[in-house]
Amino acid sequence: MADSNTILFLWQLSFFIFGVTLIVGIFKKSWVFMLISTITFLPIAFYFLLGAKNSFKYIGLTPIILFILTVLFWFLKRKG
């Protein structure tokens, strides 16, 4: 079994990359950064969606919103 510190580090790294790419993606309106943000948030979303037994499970739906923003930015870039 993997060391819990390693798993925690990877989870924190995923959250950090998600946050940075989300901020850059929104300011630049870049669909690529938003897609990276969506993908890096998936482990966190699965943790809350499958593991939480309370209202925190709705955090697991965040990638749907991020993917919608990704598609929206892609259409805006393609149109303009």
C-alpha positions as CSV (number, residue, x, y, z in Angstrom):
1,M,0.0,0.0,0.0
2,A,1.2,3.5,-0.8
3,D,2.4,5.7,1.9
4,S,-0.3,8.1,3.1
5,N,2.1,11.0,2.9
6,T,2.6,10.3,-0.7
7,I,-1.1,10.1,-1.5
8,L,-1.7,13.3,0.5
9,F,1.1,15.1,-1.4
10,L,-0.4,14.0,-4.8
11,W,-3.8,15.1,-3.7
12,Q,-2.5,18.5,-2.7
13,L,-0.5,18.8,-5.9
14,S,-3.6,18.0,-7.9
15,F,-5.5,20.7,-6.0
16,F,-2.7,23.3,-6.5
17,I,-2.5,22.6,-10.3
18,F,-6.3,22.8,-10.4
19,G,-6.3,26.2,-8.7
20,V,-3.5,27.7,-10.9
21,T,-4.9,26.5,-14.2
22,L,-8.5,27.6,-13.2
23,I,-7.3,31.1,-12.5
24,V,-5.2,31.3,-15.6
25,G,-8.0,29.7,-17.7
26,I,-10.6,32.2,-16.6
27,F,-8.4,35.2,-17.0
28,K,-7.1,34.2,-20.4
29,K,-10.4,32.5,-21.4
30,S,-8.3,29.5,-22.5
31,W,-10.1,26.3,-23.1
32,V,-6.8,24.4,-22.8
33,F,-6.2,25.6,-19.3
34,M,-9.8,24.9,-18.3
35,L,-9.5,21.4,-19.7
36,I,-6.3,20.8,-17.6
37,S,-8.2,22.2,-14.6
38,T,-11.1,19.8,-15.2
39,I,-8.8,16.8,-15.5
40,T,-6.7,17.7,-12.4
41,F,-9.8,18.2,-10.3
42,L,-11.2,14.7,-11.1
43,P,-9.3,12.8,-8.3
44,I,-10.6,15.3,-5.7
45,A,-14.1,15.1,-7.2
46,F,-14.1,11.3,-7.0
47,Y,-13.0,11.4,-3.4
48,F,-15.9,13.6,-2.4
49,L,-18.5,12.0,-4.7
50,L,-17.8,8.4,-3.7
51,G,-16.5,8.9,-0.2
52,A,-18.6,11.6,1.4
53,K,-21.9,10.7,3.1
54,N,-23.1,14.3,3.6
55,S,-23.6,17.4,1.5
56,F,-19.9,17.6,0.6
57,K,-20.6,14.9,-2.0
58,Y,-21.8,17.7,-4.3
59,I,-18.3,18.9,-4.7
60,G,-17.9,15.9,-6.9
61,L,-20.1,17.7,-9.5
62,T,-17.6,20.5,-10.0
63,P,-15.9,18.9,-13.0
64,I,-19.3,19.1,-14.9
65,I,-19.3,22.9,-14.4
66,L,-15.6,23.1,-15.4
67,F,-16.2,21.1,-18.5
68,I,-19.1,23.3,-19.5
69,L,-16.8,26.3,-19.2
70,T,-14.2,24.5,-21.2
71,V,-16.6,23.9,-24.1
72,L,-17.9,27.5,-23.8
73,F,-14.4,28.9,-24.1
74,W,-13.6,26.5,-27.0
75,F,-16.7,27.7,-28.9
76,L,-15.8,31.4,-28.2
77,K,-12.2,30.8,-29.5
78,R,-13.5,28.9,-32.5
79,K,-16.1,31.5,-33.3
80,G,-13.9,34.6,-32.9
